[in-house]
Amino acid sequence: MRDLKAIKLLKIMGIISVVAIIIIWLIFNFYLTYKPKPSFIQGQIEATQYSISSKVAGRINEIFVKKGDLIKEGDLVYTIFSPELEAKIKQAQAGYEAAKALSQETNNGARIESIESAKDVYQAAKAIAELAEKTYTRIQNLYDSGVVSLQKRDEAETSYKSAKFNENTAYQQYKIALDGATKETKEALRQKELAALGTLDEVESYAKDTQAFSPISGEISNILLHQNELSPSGFPVVLVVDINNAYVKFSVREDKLQNFKINTEFEGFIPALNKNIKLKVRYISLLGEFATWKAANKDKGYDMRSYEVEADFIEKIDGFRVGMSVLIPQN
């Protein structure tokens, strides 16, 4: 009888133990199911991207980088070959040299041979005028004495006046040869020389842009054109990311915005690196109308807007890549 009672007691205790285990298991699963889950705001790592382009349209001659390369500010990235630009440089150079030569010739005055020739012409005209004057004087005296006719006197007078006009004309030509061009002519040619020089400088400045240099230190993120392809003016041939000034960007509802004021420091987590990071808010901006959030509590009676937040890394992070997710825990 005692053995039967003991067996019966063991059975009852076993049933109670099983029921207790089931109840504990149910309670544990209920806890796991309804346990408040941690809430995160998800953002991502961003960095400013720069386009490396050229003002010169032409064919890509050579590219000196590839995707993923780290470059420094001022490094040569690619070059452009433009036969049309080389022809324009030659044209501008020739135009400048021609304008310069004309200006120098005007400032230097006439050649010595031209001056001597004009002087000789003037001396000859002067001698003829002097002879014509003496001849006229003699004829006039003879006319006064009644020896020659009025016709002869008039012919001598006309020859004398004509010789004086020729002398004056020759003298003016000689004076022009001595003085050279006028001040206005010299200034006009000097300005033409300066204009030609400006055109040459402009073309040469374009020629310098056949070499494209990196404006920043960073990482090559993409190459849009390759060797021997035609590049339009201003086309972004190579893209470089400023990884030295990366930041985290995310959006928050306005009811959570009080936790992210300017210069507020907080923590985040990068799953790809399995690393916690410290951040500091640097910028807040309202998102567009398309980013409106409905209030969780309908009794509030209004829609909550979303704001874009940018935060800088407080400490240097190694190994990150642009686009990595960042989880920011919510209290």
Buried (B, 14 or more C-beta within 10 A) or exposed (E): EEEEEEEEEEEEEEEEEEEEEEEEEEEEEEEEEEEEEEEBBEBEBBBBBBBBBBEBBBBBBEBEBEEEBEBEEEBEBBBBBBEEBEEBBEEBBEBBEEBBEBBEBBEEBBEEEEBEBBBEBBBEBBEBBBEBBEBBEEBBEBBEEEEBEEEEBEBBBEBBBEBBEBBBEBBEBBEBBEEBBEEEEBEBBBEBBBEBBEBBEEBBEBBEBBBBBBBBBBBBBEBBBEEEEEBEEEBBBBBBBBBEEBBBBBBBBBBBBEBBEEEBEBEBBBEEBEEEBBBBBEEBEEBEEEEEBEBEEEEEEEEBBBBBBBBBBEEEBEEBBBEBBBBBEEE
